[in-house]
Amino acid sequence: MNQSKGTFPRMKTTTPTPMEGNMQDEKNADQGPRPGDDVDVKSPTGAGMKIAVTIIIVAVIGGLLAAVYFLFLVPEQKRKAELQVHEDFLSDYTGIKASGYDDFWRCVFPLATEEQANSNLKLESIIKNAIGQNEAGFGKHIVECLPILKKHVVAAKTLKAPPDYVSGVKELPVVLQGLYDAWSSIGDQFANATMRDKWDKRLDEVATKGWGQMYVDAEKGKKSSDETMRNARRYMKFVQCAVGKTYQEMGNNTTEVQETLVTIVLNTLCVSAEKAIERTSYIEKTCVPFLTSPDPPAVDEDWAYVLQKGMYYETRSLSVIAGSWEGQQGCLRLARMENEKLMIENLFNAWVAYKKVAKGIEDVYISKVKDLKKK
């Protein structure tokens, strides 16, 4: 073929066959869209659809994870946290109880459990058995153990309580203080047994060696010694203090005096256990010093009246005030018996009040923990 200078040779063009055209379209489709081409997001083979599907999948997975977290993990974490609050509280509560009340009980009764004192009569039996062996020693032992219980009272006031326990924890230091006071009263009462025994012996001594000896001397027509009369004056002042009247006010002779003594002491001042306890407290604080003072009372008009009327012949004063071997109850004896009984009763009531509050707190824990473990 001849070509002219400066011209390009012509390219031979051919029209593709239908099969070739289809093959070319498939090839172009495989290569995807080219820059500048329009994208059909609705096309199942479009990139937009792939992005949309990916977003949906991620959203579904995220939703499932969120559902698992909020439906299962969050409630479980909350349950465990609530359970831990109750466990922590119980640990604190039982800790102060173990080092307080529990240790105190073991200190007072090393050989007796709480179960052995679960009634007023049983507690009274245990206590009477202890004081029967050594009343003063047992009382001093209680006093020595009391700081342990006091520690519990103090700790209960600072115990931090979750909302479910606020009511019981608020009552706890109150009932513990009541229990402490009841034990303190018993401890002091028993610890002073030695002193009361000393007073009783002194009363018997001045009554026998003073008042009684003057009676014996008078029967024999013998003048009493100065020591006998000093003791007799001690006894006279003690009786007048205990009764609240002088011998002159009680009567003109021994018969009247003895009737007055019964009326004043047994039928008025000590007519009931409560009154006897009240009067005995007064006698021990105010009248006993007349017996124990090293200096006898001075001679006065009361003494002159006793000598003039021979009042030392009366024999009822000791029995109505203190009691006697003849079975006369006496104000002092009645008061001590009833006071002991009353203190044990108060102790038992205080113990029941404490146990009730303690059980209430423990019941709340059991109930709450049981509910949480069901979840």
Beta strands, then each sheet from edge to edge (+ up, - down):
end
